[in-house]
């Protein structure tokens, strides 16, 4: 089966852009170390979900590539909420940990929102702590001095590093999850980006019509193939963010994005999935850690 990005659309190569970002971050980490600062990323992983294990391992490899110290707290699948909170408090108090993440999902009996709210907002490497989202809402026209949501930031960075101007563009975001849908509109409507955003979801009437009006489509539903070629305006920019694990006809489980075959024949630019926004998200997680270290060191302030 032909992958949905192997047609006429120009590929928005997240791997290449992420490599560029990591090279830039490596220089900044070296500058921090020269001034006596040694930033580090921590991870908290509960259980042995294969996807989570692989993702966390990838984050630690990324740290090694840019010179960041990495720390990990791996807890068993039956870890209690109190065990997870103790790991969070340990990273909150550890001066060697500049930022950290709690890998999701957590066990079903854990109050995920309560746990995540206990992260020190200044060490929130994902940029999704309620305090940091609140700061983003309040500081529409100001410089942001707190961590930004990684995946929304990755989407914008991938677009802009490919020479696409978002100023005045109509952007349709499909999906209202906290990780992407709810937070990306905050970044896209900031004055330094100046896009106009329509947020669509399962309650949207005539989704196809709204998507077809957009200059840029961000598909973040986690429903395989939900965005089809007939929904895309010719020449649009399409970002495939959602990921679904689907069992194919041969019985093998594979990851599929939200974008269906044929979209590449209509869109002017299309991010692959995998290989598009995912690598960028990991790179910008590191950027949040480096920027936090720079703020602590008084660099750029």
C-alpha positions in Angstrom: 0.0 0.0 0.0 1.4 3.4 -1.0 2.0 5.7 1.9 -0.2 8.8 1.9 2.8 11.2 1.5 4.3 9.6 -1.6 2.5 11.7 -4.2 2.8 15.2 -5.4 2.8 17.1 -2.1 6.1 18.3 -0.8 7.1 16.4 2.3 7.4 18.3 5.6 10.3 16.2 6.9 10.2 16.2 10.7 13.3 14.1 11.1 15.4 16.5 9.1 14.0 19.6 11.0 14.4 17.8 14.3 18.1 17.1 13.5 18.6 20.8 12.8 17.0 21.8 16.0 19.1 19.3 18.0 22.3 20.6 16.5 21.3 24.1 17.5 20.4 22.9 21.0 23.8 21.1 21.3 25.5 24.4 20.9 23.3 26.1 23.5 23.9 23.2 26.0 27.7 23.6 25.4 27.4 27.3 26.2 25.5 26.5 29.4 28.1 24.0 30.5 30.8 26.6 29.8 29.1 28.8 32.3 28.8 26.1 34.9 25.3 24.9 34.2 24.5 21.3 33.4 20.8 20.9 32.4 19.0 17.6 32.7 15.7 16.0 31.7 13.9 13.5 33.9 11.3 11.0 33.0 8.8 9.1 35.1 7.5 5.9 33.5 4.9 3.6 35.1 4.7 0.1 33.7 6.0 -1.5 30.5 3.6 -0.4 27.8 5.7 -1.0 24.6 4.9 2.4 23.1 5.6 4.3 26.3 8.9 2.4 26.9 10.1 3.1 23.3 9.1 6.7 23.5 10.9 7.3 26.8 14.0 5.5 25.5 14.0 7.8 22.5 13.9 10.8 24.7 17.0 9.7 26.6 18.8 9.0 23.3 17.9 12.6 22.2 19.4 13.9 25.5 22.7 12.1 24.7 22.8 13.7 21.2 22.5 17.2 22.5 24.6 16.8 25.7 21.8 16.9 28.2 22.0 14.8 31.3 19.1 12.4 31.6 17.5 10.9 34.7 14.8 8.3 34.9 12.4 7.0 37.4 10.9 3.7 36.2 8.0 2.4 38.4 6.2 -1.0 38.2 2.8 -1.2 36.6 1.2 -1.7 40.1 2.8 1.5 41.4 0.3 3.4 43.6 -0.6 7.0 43.1 1.5 7.8 46.2 4.5 6.2 44.6 4.1 8.3 41.5 3.6 11.5 43.5 6.8 10.6 45.4 8.7 10.4 42.2 7.4 13.8 41.1 8.4 15.4 44.4 11.8 13.9 44.0 12.3 15.6 40.6 10.7 18.8 41.9 13.3 19.0 44.6 16.3 17.7 42.6 18.5 20.7 41.6 20.1 18.6 38.8 16.7 18.1 37.1 15.9 21.1 34.9 12.7 19.7 33.6 10.8 16.4 33.6 7.8 14.6 32.2 5.4 11.9 33.4 4.8 9.5 30.5 1.2 8.9 29.8 -1.0 7.0 30.1 -0.9 6.3 33.8 -2.7 3.3 35.4 -6.5 3.6 35.4 -6.8 3.9 39.1 -4.5 7.0 39.2 -6.0 10.5 39.1 -3.9 11.7 36.2 -4.9 15.4 36.5 -4.1 15.5 40.2 -0.7 13.9 39.6 0.3 16.2 36.7 -0.7 19.3 38.6 1.9 18.4 41.3 4.7 19.0 38.8 6.6 22.3 39.4 5.4 24.5 36.5 8.9 25.7 35.9 10.0 22.1 35.4 7.1 21.1 33.2 9.0 19.9 30.1 5.8 19.1 28.2 4.4 22.6 28.6 0.9 21.3 29.6 0.7 22.2 33.2 -2.4 24.3 34.0 -0.3 27.2 35.2 1.7 27.3 32.0 -1.4 27.0 29.8 -2.9 29.8 31.8 0.2 32.0 31.3 -0.1 31.3 27.6 -3.7 32.5 27.6 -2.9 35.6 29.5 0.2 36.7 27.6 -1.1 36.9 24.0 1.1 39.7 22.9 4.0 39.2 25.3 7.2 37.2 25.3 6.5 33.8 26.9 8.9 32.9 29.7 7.4 29.5 30.6 7.4 26.1 28.8 5.3 25.8 25.7 3.2 22.8 24.7 5.6 20.6 22.7 3.4 19.2 20.0 1.6 22.4 19.0 4.9 24.1 19.0 6.3 21.3 16.9 3.5 21.8 14.3 4.3 25.5 14.0 8.0 25.0 13.9 7.8 22.4 11.2 5.6 24.7 9.0 7.8 27.8 9.5 11.1 25.9 9.0 9.8 24.9 5.6 9.4 28.5 4.6 5.6 28.6 5.0 4.1 31.9 6.4 1.2 31.4 8.7 0.3 35.1 8.9 -3.4 35.6 8.0 -3.9 31.9 7.1 -7.1 30.0 8.0 -6.1 26.9 10.0 -8.5 24.1 10.7 -7.6 22.0 13.7 -9.5 18.6 13.9 -9.5 17.2 17.4 -9.9 18.8 20.8 -7.5 16.9 23.0 -5.4 18.7 25.5 -2.1 17.7 24.0 -2.8 19.4 20.6 -6.3 20.5 19.8 -7.1 22.7 22.8 -3.6 24.3 23.1 -2.5 24.8 19.5 -5.1 27.5 19.0 -3.4 29.5 21.7 -0.1 29.4 19.9 -1.5 29.9 16.4 -3.4 33.1 17.4 -0.5 34.8 19.1 0.4 38.0 17.4 3.8 36.7 16.2 2.0 34.0 14.3 -1.4 35.7 13.5 -3.3 32.8 12.1 -7.1 32.4 12.3 -8.2 29.1 13.9 -11.3 26.9 13.6 -11.4 24.0 16.1 -13.4 21.0 15.0 -14.4 17.9 16.9 -16.9 15.1 17.0 -19.8 17.6 17.5 -18.9 19.6 14.5 -21.6 19.8 11.8 -20.3 19.2 8.2 -16.7 18.7 9.1 -15.7 18.3 5.5 -16.9 21.7 4.5 -15.0 23.4 7.3 -11.8 21.5 6.6 -12.1 22.3 2.9 -12.0 26.0 3.6 -8.7 25.9 5.4 -5.3 26.9 4.1 -3.7 24.7 6.8 -5.2 21.5 8.3 -3.9 20.0 11.6 -5.4 16.5 12.0 -5.1 15.4 15.6 -8.0 13.0 16.2 -6.4 9.6 16.6 -8.9 8.2 14.0 -7.1 6.5 11.2 -7.8 8.0 7.7 -10.4 10.4 8.9 -9.1 13.2 6.7 -9.7 12.3 3.0 -8.6 13.9 -0.2 -12.1 15.3 -1.0 -11.9 17.3 2.3 -8.7 19.2 1.3 -8.5 22.5 -0.5 -6.0 22.2 -3.5 -2.7 23.6 -2.4 -3.4 23.3 1.3 -0.8 22.4 4.0 -1.7 19.3 5.9 -0.1 18.2 9.2 -0.9 14.5 10.2 -0.6 14.5 14.0 -2.9 11.8 15.2 -1.7 8.2 15.7 -3.8 5.0 15.8 -2.6 1.4 16.2 -4.4 -0.6 13.6 -4.3 -4.3 12.9 -3.9 -4.7 9.1 -5.1 -7.6 6.9 -1.9 -9.5 7.5 -2.6 -9.5 11.2 0.3 -7.1 12.0 -0.4 -4.0 14.2 0.8 -0.8 12.5 0.7 2.9 13.3 -1.6 4.9 11.1 -2.1 8.6 10.9 -5.3 10.6 10.5 -4.7 11.4 6.9 -5.9 8.9 4.2 -4.3 7.9 0.9 -4.8 10.5 -1.8 -4.4 13.6 0.3 -0.9 14.0 -1.1 -2.4 14.4 -4.6 -4.3 17.5 -3.5 -2.2 19.2 -0.8 0.9 21.2 -1.5 2.6 20.2 1.7 2.0 17.1 3.9 3.8 15.9 7.0 4.4 12.1 7.0 3.2 10.0 9.9 5.4 8.6 11.4 8.4 10.9 10.6 6.7 14.3 10.7 5.5 16.0 13.9 6.6 13.2 16.2 10.4 13.8 15.9 9.8 17.5 16.2 7.8 17.0 19.4 10.7 15.2 21.0 13.2 17.9 19.8 11.0 20.7 21.3 10.7 18.8 24.6 14.5 19.2 24.8 14.2 22.9 23.8 11.9 23.4 26.8 14.5 22.0 29.1 17.3 24.0 27.5 15.3 27.2 27.6 14.5 26.6 31.3 18.2 26.2 32.0 18.9 29.4 30.1 16.4 31.3 32.2 17.9 30.0 35.4 21.3 31.0 34.1 20.1 34.5 33.2 20.9 33.9 29.5 18.7 36.0 27.2 16.9 37.7 30.1 
